[in-house]
Amino acid sequence: MANSTLDKDAVTALTLTPVNANVHSVHLPDGSHVGNLKRIGALWKFKAIGYDGAGQVIPGGGPLTERHNTPFSAPDAMQVSVGLGFPA
């Protein structure tokens, strides 16, 4: 997904997919990858990811760039969805 706007009211919840013990990928309901949740010390932080027109990764970019580095206490899909501004 290129650096586009996102209608957050149209998205009900994000999904998390475990990558390893310290990383979960974060996806929109359509499967689009919008970032990663990374364990940093005792916190989990959302790391936004976008893609350019050629499919190259843009760290900190994408439709959730304004939420880059949002902290969470656990990798919980509902907590992350609400914390990133999506309806519960």
C-alpha positions as CSV (number, residue, x, y, z in Angstrom):
1,M,0.0,0.0,0.0
2,A,1.5,3.3,-1.0
3,N,1.4,6.3,1.3
4,S,-2.3,6.9,1.0
5,T,-5.0,8.1,3.3
6,L,-7.1,5.6,5.2
7,D,-10.7,5.8,6.1
8,K,-10.4,4.4,9.7
9,D,-14.2,4.4,10.1
10,A,-14.4,1.8,7.4
11,V,-12.0,-0.5,9.2
12,T,-13.3,-2.5,12.1
13,A,-10.2,-4.0,13.6
14,L,-6.6,-4.7,12.8
15,T,-5.1,-8.2,12.9
16,L,-1.8,-9.2,14.4
17,T,0.3,-12.1,13.0
18,P,3.2,-13.4,15.1
19,V,6.6,-13.2,13.3
20,N,8.7,-14.2,16.3
21,A,8.6,-13.7,20.1
22,N,9.3,-10.0,19.8
23,V,7.5,-9.0,16.6
24,H,4.0,-9.2,15.3
25,S,3.0,-7.8,11.8
26,V,0.0,-5.5,11.8
27,H,-2.6,-5.8,9.0
28,L,-5.8,-4.2,7.8
29,P,-8.8,-6.5,7.4
30,D,-8.0,-6.7,3.7
31,G,-4.6,-8.1,4.5
32,S,-2.6,-5.0,3.8
33,H,0.6,-4.8,5.9
34,V,0.6,-1.4,7.7
35,G,3.3,-2.0,10.3
36,N,4.9,-4.1,13.0
37,L,4.4,-4.3,16.7
38,K,7.9,-4.7,18.3
39,R,8.8,-5.5,21.8
40,I,11.3,-2.9,23.1
41,G,12.2,-3.6,26.7
42,A,9.0,-4.0,28.6
43,L,6.9,-2.1,26.0
44,W,5.5,-3.0,22.6
45,K,5.7,-0.2,20.0
46,F,3.9,0.1,16.7
47,K,6.3,0.7,13.8
48,A,4.5,2.0,10.8
49,I,5.4,0.7,7.4
50,G,4.4,2.0,4.0
51,Y,5.3,1.0,0.4
52,D,6.1,3.1,-2.6
53,G,4.8,2.6,-6.1
54,A,7.6,0.0,-6.8
55,G,6.7,-2.0,-3.7
56,Q,9.8,-0.8,-1.7
57,V,9.4,-0.5,2.0
58,I,9.1,3.0,3.6
59,P,9.9,2.6,7.3
60,G,7.7,4.9,9.4
61,G,5.5,5.6,6.3
62,G,2.2,4.4,5.1
63,P,-1.4,5.3,6.2
64,L,-0.5,5.0,9.9
65,T,2.7,7.1,9.9
66,E,1.2,9.5,12.5
67,R,0.9,6.6,14.9
68,H,4.6,5.4,14.5
69,N,6.1,4.6,17.9
70,T,2.7,4.3,19.7
71,P,3.4,2.2,22.8
72,F,1.3,-0.8,24.0
73,S,1.4,-3.0,27.0
74,A,0.8,-6.3,25.1
75,P,0.3,-7.5,21.5
76,D,-3.5,-7.5,21.7
77,A,-5.3,-6.9,18.4
78,M,-8.2,-5.0,20.0
79,Q,-5.9,-2.8,22.2
80,V,-3.8,-2.0,19.1
81,S,-6.8,-1.3,17.0
82,V,-8.3,1.2,19.5
83,G,-4.8,2.7,20.3
84,L,-4.2,3.4,16.6
85,G,-7.6,5.1,16.2
86,F,-9.8,2.4,14.8
87,P,-13.4,1.8,16.1
88,A,-13.8,-0.9,18.7
